[in-house]
Amino acid sequence: MSKRVIVIGAGGHGRSVAEAILLVGRDELIGFVDDGADANAKVWSYLMLGRTDSLHTLRTLADTVVVAIGNNAVREKLHARVRHGGFELLNVIHPAAFVSPTATLGAGCAVMAGAVVGTEAQLGEGVIVNCGATVDHHCRVDAFGHLGVNACMAGGSVLGHRAWMQAGSALGYGVQVEDDAVLAPGEARSA
């Protein structure tokens, strides 16, 4: 069933998520909400509908929201605001991504082009698996974790709550990364 969608965030990640929604073609993109955008701004032909503090006033326009903000702590706070506004949180899976049928995804995840989410992997609420990133079999990404472009988690590894693997970083088999950690681009952690 088609849903009417608002994307929070009109920056690069927000536009990438919106494009994935359009490519899937199932849901209707209504517009964007962004605290930093001009009131009359547009993204492509889509309107800027307001700021996040006015989200509750948009309930009649949309059924669901995706929070497309890369900052993990901000994304977590906005998820709470979305829920308080009575919206459903949408998972967005780019048509060029692969998500195993045995994987589980919490609400409001974004799995981008070329990403792989493997067998029995677990993604918590609000997780981002960016372009080309891999969450291998039996990995766990806790709520609001973020894998940057081409980041890689080997089987059984764990990325903590709000932790961020920047572009090209890697976790070896079974490695656990603590909550709120930030891995540098290209950094590798092994057991």
C-alpha positions in Angstrom: 0.0 0.0 0.0 1.4 3.4 -1.0 2.2 5.9 1.8 2.7 9.6 1.7 6.2 10.4 2.9 8.0 13.5 4.3 11.8 13.4 4.3 13.4 15.3 7.2 16.7 16.7 5.9 17.3 18.3 2.5 21.0 17.9 2.4 23.0 15.3 0.6 21.8 12.3 2.6 18.2 13.6 2.5 18.3 13.9 -1.2 19.8 10.5 -1.6 17.1 9.0 0.6 14.4 10.8 -1.4 15.8 9.6 -4.6 15.7 6.0 -3.3 12.0 6.5 -2.4 11.3 7.8 -6.0 13.3 4.9 -7.6 11.4 2.3 -5.6 8.2 4.0 -6.8 5.9 2.5 -4.2 5.4 5.6 -1.9 4.5 9.2 -2.7 7.1 11.8 -1.7 5.3 14.8 -0.4 8.2 17.1 0.4 11.0 18.0 2.9 11.3 19.4 6.3 14.7 21.0 7.2 15.6 23.5 10.0 18.3 25.1 7.9 16.4 25.6 4.6 14.8 28.8 3.4 11.0 28.8 3.6 10.5 29.1 -0.2 13.3 26.6 -1.1 12.6 23.5 -3.2 14.5 20.2 -3.8 13.8 19.4 -7.4 10.1 20.0 -7.7 9.3 19.2 -4.0 8.5 21.9 -1.5 10.2 22.7 1.8 7.3 22.1 4.2 8.7 23.8 7.3 10.9 23.1 10.2 11.0 20.1 12.5 9.3 22.0 15.3 6.2 22.3 13.1 6.1 18.7 12.0 3.0 18.0 14.0 1.1 20.5 11.8 1.8 18.3 8.7 0.0 15.2 10.0 -2.8 15.6 7.4 -0.3 15.7 4.5 1.6 12.5 5.2 1.4 9.1 6.8 5.1 8.4 7.4 8.4 10.2 7.8 12.0 9.2 7.2 14.7 11.1 9.2 17.5 11.5 6.7 20.1 13.3 8.9 23.6 11.8 9.1 24.3 13.1 12.7 23.4 10.1 14.9 22.4 12.1 18.0 20.3 14.5 16.0 18.6 11.6 14.2 17.8 10.0 17.5 16.1 13.2 18.9 14.2 13.7 15.6 12.9 10.1 15.8 11.3 10.9 19.1 9.8 14.1 17.7 8.4 12.1 14.7 6.8 9.5 17.1 5.4 12.3 19.2 3.8 13.8 16.1 2.0 10.5 15.4 3.9 9.6 12.3 5.1 6.1 11.3 8.9 5.9 10.7 9.6 4.6 7.2 12.4 2.2 6.2 14.0 3.1 2.9 15.9 0.4 1.0 17.4 1.5 -2.3 16.5 -0.8 -5.2 20.2 -1.4 -5.8 20.8 -2.6 -2.2 20.5 -6.2 -0.9 18.9 -7.0 2.4 18.7 -10.7 3.4 15.2 -12.0 4.0 16.5 -13.2 7.4 17.8 -9.8 8.5 15.8 -7.6 10.8 15.4 -3.8 10.6 14.2 -1.5 13.2 12.0 1.5 12.3 13.4 4.3 10.2 16.5 2.6 8.7 18.1 3.7 5.4 19.9 1.1 3.3 21.5 2.9 0.4 22.7 1.9 -3.1 25.1 -1.0 -3.3 24.8 -1.8 0.4 24.5 -5.4 1.7 22.8 -6.5 4.9 23.6 -10.2 5.3 22.0 -13.3 6.8 20.4 -12.8 10.2 22.0 -9.3 10.6 20.2 -7.0 13.0 19.7 -3.2 12.4 18.3 -1.2 15.3 16.1 1.8 14.9 17.3 4.7 12.7 20.4 2.9 11.4 22.1 4.1 8.2 23.9 1.7 5.9 25.4 4.0 3.3 26.4 3.3 -0.3 28.5 0.2 -0.7 28.6 -0.6 3.0 28.4 -4.2 4.2 26.8 -5.6 7.4 27.8 -9.2 7.1 26.0 -12.3 8.5 25.1 -12.2 12.2 26.2 -8.6 12.7 24.4 -6.2 14.9 24.1 -2.4 14.5 22.5 -0.9 17.5 20.0 2.0 17.3 21.2 5.1 15.4 24.5 3.5 14.3 25.8 4.7 11.0 28.0 2.9 8.4 29.6 5.4 6.0 30.3 4.8 2.3 32.1 1.4 1.8 32.4 0.7 5.6 32.5 -3.0 6.3 31.4 -5.2 9.2 32.7 -8.8 9.1 30.5 -11.6 10.4 29.3 -11.3 14.1 30.7 -7.8 14.7 28.7 -5.2 16.6 28.4 -1.5 16.2 27.2 0.3 19.3 24.4 2.8 19.9 25.0 6.0 17.9 28.5 4.7 16.8 29.8 5.9 13.4 32.0 4.0 11.0 33.3 6.6 8.6 34.0 5.9 4.9 36.0 2.8 4.3 36.4 1.7 7.9 36.3 -2.0 8.8 35.5 -4.3 11.6 37.0 -7.8 11.8 35.1 -10.9 12.7 33.3 -10.6 16.1 34.7 -7.1 16.9 32.5 -5.0 19.1 32.6 -1.2 19.0 31.3 0.8 22.0 28.4 3.2 22.0 29.1 6.7 20.5 32.5 5.6 19.1 33.7 7.2 15.8 36.0 5.3 13.5 38.2 7.4 11.3 38.0 7.0 7.5 39.8 3.8 6.6 40.3 2.7 10.2 40.3 -1.0 10.8 39.6 -2.8 14.1 40.4 -6.5 14.6 39.9 -9.0 17.4 
